[in-house]
Amino acid sequence: MKILLILFFITKLFASTLQLATSANPSRLNPILATDSSSSEITGFLFNGLVKYDKDSKEIIGDLAKKFYFKNDTTLIFELREGVKWHDGKPFSAEDVLFTYQTLISDKIASPYSSGFRFVKDVKVLNDHTIEVDYKKPYFKALETWMMGILPKHILKDEKNLMNSSFNTHPIGTGPYRLTQLEFSKNIELTAFDDYFEGRPKIDKISFHVIADPMTRLLMLKNGELDIGSIEPLVMERQLKKDFFTKFNIYEKISLSYTYLGFNLREKKFQDPRVREALSLAVNREELLDILFFKHAKVCTGPFLPGSNAFNPDVKAPKQNIKRARELLREAGYDAKHPFTFEIATSNSSSIRPYAAEILQYQLQKAGVVVKLRVMEWQAFLNMVVFPHKFDAVLLGWGLSPTPDPYLFWHSDSDKKGGFNLVGYHNKKMDKLIEKSQSIIDKEKLGKMWREMFTIITHDNPYLFLYIPNSITAVNKKIKHIQPALGGIWHNYISWEKE
């Protein structure tokens, strides 16, 4: 007994912990309901999909599926790994995959991810470790859809209300880490899962400190209380001293995200295209980059990832033209006596966006536009402003996928509760183009359609596309075996070790 106790305390003493920070409390630690960045980040450690992207975000490889293939254009087969366990020790099987699909398409939940399964005709369990998915027609994102985290049927099969289930704060997944502590506004602790199918992670624990203030996060990073942290360009260029770089490695690449100013098109004042064009012409995007990023970013010209098949290089960012902006506003009925007035709402979870809002306010003022600002805590911003659509304009960001799904953000049907068409964008031509594109699997034809969508969206100005920041990440040099790739540094984190 004494030997066991000694071994226990030795293990605790030498246990390695990766210290991280998140800017807000996660709303739901459930992969099919995780729509905020904090929830998505943490659930990524707890759950697996059937497939995932490789380290360069180019090819799709197996995750819970050891093998996958198309029998024909509309039939997809997944052969699942054997021996995979849930965090409670129960075996994972094809029944869990079927249950997750049935939950996603049910009317019991509101999830933007459900739309990815709208072309599925049927999901069949062929045996404990084989799934057959039949589609109504060929679907270009048939594989990516199954990157969605899989839920445990044995725990949730009798759940009456998944949206408010205790599972969302006590999740059970198949991932490399399991949740062992959840203290809202304080600390979230994940512990390595001994029976993870790819092998137990080398780092024993991951501790997320919930810290809303970016300056506090930076101070903790500099003091060594955090092992990994994002570095803002201003901090990188002006505030870090030489001793910081003796303790941390810096990894920089263009981020897979962009920031935009989105107009609530349900409001009459934003329905006039002349107003939206005037606001776009009043903004100096290059100035925004110079002030905020010191060349660690690029101007965003539209909704799809630069360098991808969907990106349209022929669409250029509008140049600031105050004279033309004023003319358009006058044509729309606004002048010095009756100025166009609106509010920009954003969150303080990023140290950049509140400053970006102030710069936009200043730039728009030159065109006679009166802008009010509202900066909120992240969860309040989501729950009181973004999701109920109670805003004039929001300064927000989206992730960029190598294979975009325009349906999620730009189709009229996605303007609904739980949908990602937050601004209420409706364009019949766009809807038809999106619908037609969904069954195109020829990459060249699909790329051409995406580039046409790119042109339509940027012409309509539902958003002002602003900037794509570089991702600058500082990593404690005590963390070993990091292998930077096009997709970032996290692809091999289960192999990391901390000295």
N, C-alpha and C positions, 0 to 999 in steps of 0.2 A: 504493500500500500504506500509506504514511504517513497519507494523508488518511482512509482507512478506519479506521485505528487511532485517529486523533484523533476521528473521529465516534463510534467505539465508546465511548471514554472520556468524551466529552461526554454521550452518552446515559446512561451509567452514573452520571455525576455528577448529572444533573438528573432521574433516574428517581424517580418518586414512589412511596412505600411507605405503605400503610395498616397501622398497627401495632395488632394485636389480641391478646387473650389467650384461652386456653382452659384450663379447670380440670384437664383430664386428657388423657392420650394417647388418640388415636382408636383404637378396636379394629380396625375394618376400614373402609377408605375405598372402600366398595362400596355403592351405593345400596340394593341388595336385602338387604344384611346389616348395614347401619348401624342399630343399635338403641340406641346410647348417644348422648347429646346432642353430644359432641365430634365423633364420626364424622358424625352427621347434619348438623351445622352446616357442616363442611368439604366434605362431598360435595355440598352444595347449590351450591357455587361451581364444582364440577367436572363435574356431570352435569345433563341436562335430562330432564323427562318429556314426554309428548305434549301435556299441558295443565297449567295452573297456575291459582291464584286471582288475581284482579285485586288492585289495591293496597289495596282495602278488605275483602278476603277474603269478598266476597259473590258475585261472578260468576266463572264458569270461562271462561278465555280460552285461546287457542292458545299452545303453546310450540314443541315440535318439529313439531306439527301446525299447518298454516296454516288448516285448515278442518276441522270435524267436525260430524256430524249423525246423527240416527237415521232409518234407512229405515222402521223400524217399531218397536214396543215392545221388540223383542229383537235388533235388528240395528243396530250402530253403525259408522259409516264415519269413518275418519281419512284426510284428505289431507295428506301430509307436505310440509314445506318442501323445496325443491330447493337444492342447493349447500351443504348443511350438511356440515361436516367433523369428523372425530374429531381429537383432539390430535396424532395421528401423521400427519395429512394424508389419511388414507383417507376415502372418501365414506360418509356415513350413508345407510342405506336401510331399506326396510320389512323386510328380512331381519333387521336388528338388533332390531326390535320383536318379531318372531316368536320369535327366539332368546331374548330376555329373558323372554317369557311362558313358553316351554318350560322354561327354567331354573327359573323360580319354581314351576312345578307339578311339577317332578321330585322324586324322593326323594333327590337328591344334596345338597340343602341343607336347613337348618332355618331358616326365616324366618317371622316373624309376618305379613309382608306377603303371603305366599302365599294366605292365606285370602280376600283381596280378589278373587281370581280363581276362587273355587270354583264360581261360577255360569256361568263361560265355557264354552260348548259347543265352540267352535272359533275359531281365529284364522287368517285366510287372507290371503296376500299376493296382491293383485289385479294390482299392478305394482310397480315400484321405489319408488313414492311413494304407494301407496294400500294401506290395511289395512282388512279387514272383520272385525269381532268379532261373533260370534253367541253370544247368551246362551240358557241353558236356559229362562229365564223373565225377566220384567222385573226389573231390579235397581236399587234406588234410588241406589247409589253407582257405577253403571257408569262414569261419567265420571271421578270422583275417583280411582278405581283406577289410572287411567293417568297420574297425577301421578308415579308411580314412575319413578325414573331409569332410562334405557335403557342397556343394556350393549353393547359392541362384539363382534359375532359373530366377526369376523376374528381377534381376539386370543384369545377364550375358547372357540372351538368344540371344541378338542381338550383342554381343561382337564379333568383327571380328578377333582380335589378342589378345588372353588371355595372351600370353607370355609377352607382353609389355603393358598390360592393366593398367589403373589407379587403378583398383580394387586391384592390388597387393600392393598398398601403401595406399589404402582407403578401407580396407576389411570390409565386413558385414557378421557376423557369427551368430550362435545361442549360443555361449559360455557364460560363467559366466562374462566375461569382454569384453568391446568393446574398440576399439582404439579411443582415443581422442586427441592424439598428436604424431607426428612423425617428430622429428628433427634429421636428419642423423648426425652421429658422435657426437651426444650430448645427447638427451633424447627421450625416447619413453614412453608415458603414456597410461595406460589402466584404464578405469573407470568401476566400478561394474555395471552390467546390471540389472536394477530394475526388469525386467520381466523374469529373468532366471527361467527355468522350475523346477529346484531343490531348488529354493529360492535364494534371493539376497545374494551375498557374504558378509560376515561381515566386511571385510577390503574394504574400499571405492575405493582405487586406488592402482595400481602397477606401479612404476616408474622404468624403465630400463635405467641405465646410460651406454652409449656406451664407454667402456674403454678398449683399446687394451692392455695396459701394465699391466701385472699381479701384479707387485709391487705396482702400483697405486691403483689397486683394493684392495689389502691387506691393504694398508694404510687407505683407506676409510672405510674398514670393522673395523679396529682397532679403528678408530676415531668415530665409530658409525654412519657414513654416509650411510652405507649399513646394512641391517638387516640380510641378508643371504649371505654367500660366501663359495666357495670351499677353503679348506686349503691344501696346498702342504705338503707332509711329512716332508721335511726339515724345513719348517716354524713351523710345529706342534712340532717337536722335539727340535728345537734350538732357535726359534725366538719369541715364544709367552711367555709372562710373566703371573704371577698369576692373575693380575687384569683383563686380557682378559677373563679368565674362570669364573670370577665373573659376567661378563656381557653376556657371550655366552654359550649356550649348544652345545656340540659336538656330532654329529651322524656319526658313521663310519660303513661301510659295504663294501663288495666287489662290485665293480662297474659292471654294465652290459655293459662293453665296453673293447676293447683291443687296443693296439698300435702295429703297424706293419711297416716294411720296405718293400714297394712294388716295384718290378722291372718292368720296361716297357718292356714287352716281345715282343713288336713290333720291338725293336732294336736288331740287329743281335748279339751283344755281350752278351746279356742276354738269348739268345736262347739255349746256350750250358748248359745242366743240370750240367756239372762238375763245371762250374763257379758258378752257384747258390748254389750248395752244398758246394763249397769252401768258399763262403761268409758266409754261415750259420755256418760252422765249425770254422770260424775265430772269431765269436762273442761269448763273454762270457755273457750270459744272467743273471747269478747269480750276477756277478760283477755289471752289469747295475742296478739291483735291490738294491744291497747294497749301491751303491753310491747315487742313486736318491730317494730311497723310505724308507730306514730305516725299512724294514720289513712290510711296509704298502702297499704291493703288492705281486703278485705271478707271476711266469713265465707263459707265455701263450704258450700252446703246440699245439694249432690249432684253427680252425675258429668257433667252437661252444661252447656254454656256459657250463662251468664246472658244474657238478651236473645235467645237463639236459639229456634227453633221447638221444640226438645227440652226446654227449661228448664221446670220446674214451679214456678211462684211460690207455689203452695199449700203446698209442703213447707217448713217452717221449721226452722232449726237448733235442736237440743235445748238447753234451758237447764240450767245446772249444778244438780244436785239430789243432794247428797251423801247425804242421808238415804235417798232411794229407791235410790241406787246400793248402799249398804250392805245394804239389805233384799234386793235382788236377789242380791247375792253370798252372803248367808246362805242364801237359798233354794237356791242352786247348791252349797252345802256348804263355803263359805269363811268364816272368822272370824279373830279376832285371833291365835289359836293356829295356825291353818292358813290364812295369807293367800294370796290369789291372787298369784302371782309370774310375771313374764315379762320378757323382754329386748327393748328397742327398739334396732334396728340402723339406722344412717344413715351418710351420707358427709360428709366435711369439705369437699367441693367447693363447698358453699354455706356462707356464714358464719352464715346464719339457722338452718338446720335443727338443728345441734348445740344451739343455745340453745333452740330449740323443744322438743327432746327433754328438756332439763333442766326446762323449765316443765311439760311433761306429767308428768314424774316427780314433781314437787312436787304438782301438782294431784291426781294419782291416789293419792298417799300419804294425802291427806285422807279417802279412802274405804277406807283400809286395804290398798291395793294396793301391792305391793313391785315396783318397776321397776328393772331394771339397764340400763345404757346401753353401747352399743358404737359408737364413731365410727371409720370406716375411710376409707382412701384410695379414690377413686371406682372404679378398675378392680378393686381387690381386693374392694370391696363388691359390685360386679356379678358377678364371676366366682366368688367364694367364698360369697356369701350369697344374692343375689337370684335369679340364674339357676338354681342348683341347689336353690333353695327351702329353704335351711338357715337358717331364722330363726323366731323367735316372732312378731315384728312388725317391719315396716319403715316408716321415715319417708321417703316418696318423693314424687315429683310426676309428673303426666301433663300433656301438652299438651291443649288443648281445641279441637275442630274445630267450625266452624259447622254441619257435617253429620256428626254422630258415627256411628261404626259400633260399636254395642254388642257385636257378635259378638266383636270382638277382645279385649275385656276381661272380658265377663260371661257368655259362653256356655261351657258345660261342655267343649266340644270344644277350646277355647283353653287349657285346663289341660293343657299338654303342653310338651315341650322346645322352647324357642324361642318359646313363646306368651306373650301378654301377660296372661293370667289368672294372675298371679303368686301370688295368695293361695289358689287352688284353690276358687273360688266355684262352687257347683252349686245350681241351682234349676230344677226341671223346668218350672214355669210360665213362668219367665223364658226358658228355652231355646225353648219353643214360641212365645212372644211375639216373640222375636228372629227366629226362623225365618220366622214369618208376615210380619214387617215387611220382610224383605229384598226381597220382590217388590212392595211397595207403592210406587207412584210418585206417588200423590196426596199433595201436601204436607200438607194438613189432616189426612188420615187417619193419615199417618205421624207427624206431630207429636203427635197424640193418643196413639198407641202409645208413642212415646218418653217422653211425660210419665207414662204408666202405669208404664213401666220405672223411671223416676226414683223413683217412689213405692216400688216393690217393693225396689229396691236400698237406698235409705236406710233402709227398715224393717228389712232383714236385717242391717245393720251389718257387712258384710264389711270395710269401711273405716270409719274415723272421718274424715269430710270436714272439713277444718280451715280452710284459708284460700286465697283467691285474691289473690296479691300484685299490687300495681301494678308495672308495668315502668318503672323510672326509668333512663334512658340518658343518659350524658354524652358529648357529641361535640365534639371539638376544632373550634374556630371556623375552623381552616384548611381544614376539609373543606367544600366548596361544593356547592350544588345539591341539598341534602337536601330532600325533600318529605314531611313527616309525613302519614301516612294511617291509617285505622282498622286496617289490617293491620301498621302499624309504619313504620320508616324505610327498610327495605332494598329495597323494590320497584324502585327506580331506581338501584341502586348502580353500575351500569356507566356512568352519566352523571356520577358524582361526580368532583370534581377536588380535588387537595390543593395548596394554595399553598406 
